[in-house]
Amino acid sequence: MDRTLYSTEHDQFRSSVRDYLARDVLPNAEQYIEDKLIARDVWRGLGEQGVLGLEIPEEYGGGEAGDYRFNALAQEELAAVSMAFASSVGIDFDIVTPYIVDLASEAQKQQWLPRIASGEAVAAIGMTEPSVGSDLANLKSSAVRSGDDWILNGSKTFITNGYTCDVAVIAARTNPEQRSKGISLFVVDASLPGFERGRKLDKVGQPEADTAELFFDDVRLPADSLLGEVDRGFIAMMEKLPQERLGSAVTNVAHAKQILGETIEYARERKAFGQSIGSFQNTKFVLADLVTRIEVTQAYIDQAVAAHADGKLTAVDAAKAKYFSAEVQNAVLDSCVQVFGGYGYMREYRVARAWMDARVTRIWAGTNEIMKEIIGRSLDL
Ligand SMILES: Cc1cc2nc3c(=O)[nH]c(=O)nc-3n(C[C@H](O)[C@H](O)[C@H](O)COP(=O)(O)OP(=O)(O)OC[C@H]3O[C@@H](n4cnc5c(N)ncnc54)[C@H](O)[C@@H]3O)c2cc1C
């Protein structure tokens, strides 16, 4: 079925991003995996392509598309390279940047937005802590007033771009008497004294995404590091999380769709018993099932992207998109591994890596159990 989400203007932007990724990024994919890092020149390249400035107003060096479809198609193209590209770059331009654009002081915007737009600065977000993930309202890192400044202490874990980030949005407790109403957000310069990084974490998949722990030891933050109002950080996160979950959903489907396409090619080529494996009825039925699942899921996600572009996406619908797309992606990739047979279990094959890369999509950006909790609450049971 033809997708109706995108116009010619979107398609032109897609072509330029796709050409850049094919020319400058895909040939080096093995190197990024080996280095466990996306090279800085890729960030700068994506800056030049206009991807990193999609959410940033022109006065700060961005292109401010003002149309979420551009964010979505950029994420689709990144996911076709790998989930790690989609997650690392997506966190930067689609998740962290809106917090700075919407909530930072003028001086902080001037300091960070032009550098994020150009790819000179990489951004991360730290919500999760060693003892707190789903139960975000219970986070322990603290920021305490010291004159006009704030003193930040505590730690974060599983932070995407954590090892290389130049700037991070950090959630910290500013009122120990409250739960969700005692949390604030700060924009934190990663070069400040007391901001320490742990090792790159050894993940099951997505090796080229750097994921790290962060430690804060009496980090002195200037007064204007506060994002928005004090003690209102939890509300800000709840307002921004639907976009994060929609971005996840977009990449989940795009990633599975890309690998499914590669699997169909393989089924045409690979021979067994003197015929292509795609000619066996079982393979045909499996692939027919997967193509259908992807297209039907895509239709929901496209509608969610259109709703978000119109400012109408609800938190519940974003949760449905994130939950369902992650389940479909994981099921599709598991079947793709099966179609590849033994080769599907070899790390050097993209299908094997994709399968490992995808496992986390049921866990991050709010686990699928938390997504069902959000959806369940809306049923007024
Ligand atoms: C590769 C990777 C990258 C990440 N990147 C970032 C990042 O950049 N920034 C960031 O802040 N975080 C990041 N995260 C953290 C991620 O968002 C958390 O791992 C996730 O929110 C789950 O939290 P947790 O790991 O503490 O699990 P827990 O909250 O301890 O959950 C454990 C299990 O209990 C279940 N559970 C918990 N509460 C409930 C409930 N109420 N009802 C039913 N089941 C429940 C969960 O669904 C899960 O199955 C990343 C994680 C990974 C693995």
The ligand as a MOL file (V3000), in Angstrom:
LIG
                    3D

  0  0  0     0  0            999 V3000
M  V30 BEGIN CTAB
M  V30 COUNTS 53 58 0 0 0
M  V30 BEGIN ATOM
M  V30 1 C 20.8320 0.4030 25.6820 0
M  V30 2 C 20.0560 1.2870 26.6210 0
M  V30 3 C 20.0490 2.6570 26.4180 0
M  V30 4 C 19.3610 3.4960 27.3020 0
M  V30 5 N 19.4440 4.8550 27.1360 0
M  V30 6 C 18.9660 5.6690 28.1250 0
M  V30 7 C 19.2120 7.0730 28.0910 0
M  V30 8 O 19.8320 7.5930 27.1640 0
M  V30 9 N 18.7630 7.8270 29.1200 0
M  V30 10 C 18.0670 7.2960 30.1840 0
M  V30 11 O 17.6880 8.0310 31.0870 0
M  V30 12 N 17.8070 5.9550 30.2410 0
M  V30 13 C 18.2560 5.1450 29.2470 0
M  V30 14 N 18.0230 3.7870 29.3090 0
M  V30 15 C 17.3220 3.2450 30.4580 0
M  V30 16 C 15.9460 2.6660 30.1550 0
M  V30 17 O 15.0290 3.6720 29.8470 0
M  V30 18 C 15.5500 1.8310 31.3910 0
M  V30 19 O 16.3600 0.6680 31.3760 0
M  V30 20 C 14.0740 1.4660 31.4030 0
M  V30 21 O 13.2870 2.6010 31.6380 0
M  V30 22 C 13.7580 0.4050 32.4720 0
M  V30 23 O 14.2560 0.7590 33.7230 0
M  V30 24 P 15.1210 -0.3060 34.5500 0
M  V30 25 O 16.1860 -0.8240 33.6610 0
M  V30 26 O 15.5480 0.3360 35.8190 0
M  V30 27 O 14.1390 -1.4980 34.8480 0
M  V30 28 P 13.1040 -1.6070 36.1230 0
M  V30 29 O 12.3420 -0.3460 36.2500 0
M  V30 30 O 13.8560 -2.0990 37.3040 0
M  V30 31 O 12.1440 -2.7530 35.5790 0
M  V30 32 C 12.4840 -4.1390 35.6660 0
M  V30 33 C 11.2650 -4.9400 35.1750 0
M  V30 34 O 10.1470 -4.6820 36.0230 0
M  V30 35 C 9.0520 -4.2520 35.2340 0
M  V30 36 N 8.2660 -3.2530 35.9510 0
M  V30 37 C 8.7010 -2.1700 36.6410 0
M  V30 38 N 7.6720 -1.4660 37.1110 0
M  V30 39 C 6.5390 -2.1090 36.7160 0
M  V30 40 C 5.1400 -1.8800 36.8890 0
M  V30 41 N 4.6810 -0.8040 37.5620 0
M  V30 42 N 4.2650 -2.7620 36.3430 0
M  V30 43 C 4.7110 -3.8170 35.6450 0
M  V30 44 N 6.0210 -4.1040 35.4470 0
M  V30 45 C 6.9210 -3.2560 35.9850 0
M  V30 46 C 9.6700 -3.6310 33.9940 0
M  V30 47 O 8.7390 -3.5900 32.9270 0
M  V30 48 C 10.8310 -4.5680 33.7550 0
M  V30 49 O 10.4030 -5.6990 33.0530 0
M  V30 50 C 18.6560 2.9360 28.3930 0
M  V30 51 C 18.6330 1.5490 28.5710 0
M  V30 52 C 19.3350 0.7280 27.7230 0
M  V30 53 C 19.3360 -0.7490 27.9860 0
M  V30 END ATOM
M  V30 BEGIN BOND
M  V30 1 1 1 2
M  V30 2 1 2 3
M  V30 3 2 2 52
M  V30 4 2 3 4
M  V30 5 1 4 5
M  V30 6 1 4 50
M  V30 7 2 5 6
M  V30 8 1 6 7
M  V30 9 1 6 13
M  V30 10 2 7 8
M  V30 11 1 7 9
M  V30 12 1 9 10
M  V30 13 2 10 11
M  V30 14 1 10 12
M  V30 15 2 12 13
M  V30 16 1 13 14
M  V30 17 1 14 15
M  V30 18 1 14 50
M  V30 19 1 15 16
M  V30 20 1 16 17
M  V30 21 1 16 18
M  V30 22 1 18 19
M  V30 23 1 18 20
M  V30 24 1 20 21
M  V30 25 1 20 22
M  V30 26 1 22 23
M  V30 27 1 23 24
M  V30 28 2 24 25
M  V30 29 1 24 26
M  V30 30 1 24 27
M  V30 31 1 27 28
M  V30 32 2 28 29
M  V30 33 1 28 30
M  V30 34 1 28 31
M  V30 35 1 31 32
M  V30 36 1 32 33
M  V30 37 1 33 34
M  V30 38 1 33 48
M  V30 39 1 34 35
M  V30 40 1 35 36
M  V30 41 1 35 46
M  V30 42 1 36 37
M  V30 43 1 36 45
M  V30 44 2 37 38
M  V30 45 1 38 39
M  V30 46 1 39 40
M  V30 47 2 39 45
M  V30 48 1 40 41
M  V30 49 2 40 42
M  V30 50 1 42 43
M  V30 51 2 43 44
M  V30 52 1 44 45
M  V30 53 1 46 47
M  V30 54 1 46 48
M  V30 55 1 48 49
M  V30 56 2 50 51
M  V30 57 1 51 52
M  V30 58 1 52 53
M  V30 END BOND
M  V30 END CTAB
M  END
